[in-house]
Amino acid sequence: MVTNTSGKKKTAIARATVSDGEGRVRVNAQPVELAEPELARLKMLEPFRIADEQRENVDISVDVRGGGTVGQADAVRTAIARALVQHSNDAELRDAYMEFDRSLLVNDVRQSESKKWGGPGARARYQKSYR
């Protein structure tokens, strides 16, 4: 059985494919253990801290595009958690993820606000002086 899911964070989009296997996790065709920086790798592997016994019998392949390293890591972790829940069809696992961190199963919809005229950023305005 093969399951496809996706996860998003800012402009990063991750697509995960789960199939029966022996515990290989690959992100952009590389083993997740080689992912750098270490903080991003730990974030990507977070779903397995709760569902450790699930990892041994599935292979997960994730393709992630867009955004920066931390945004991609968040998108990957959402995609992996959703894939494990959908593949195992386990309500207890879903509840455990929701209790641990809701963003494991739900995309973070926040986007950066666009720059406006009259200032250097979205809300900041240029300074003015009268004397």
WONOR-V367610 format. One record per backbone hydrogen bond with DSSP energy under -0.5 kcal/mol. NH is the residue of the N-H (numbers start at 1). CO is the residue of the C=O. Records with the same first field share a line. If there is no record, write none. Layout:
NH=CO, CO
//
This chain:
3=18
5=16
7=14
9=12
10=108
12=9
13=65
14=7
15=63
16=5
17=61
18=3
19=59
20=1
21=57
23=58
26=60
27=30
28=62
30=27
32=25
34=31
35=32
41=37
42=38
43=39
44=40
45=41
46=43
48=45
49=45, 46
50=46, 47
51=47
54=51
55=51, 52
57=54
58=55
59=19
60=24
61=17
62=26
63=15
64=62
65=13
72=68
73=69
74=70
75=71
76=72
77=73
78=74
79=75
80=76
81=77
82=78
83=79
84=80
85=81
86=82
87=83
88=84
89=85
90=85
91=89
94=90
95=91
96=92
97=93
98=94
99=95
100=96
101=97
104=101
105=102
106=102
108=8
109=107
116=121
119=116
121=124
126=118
//
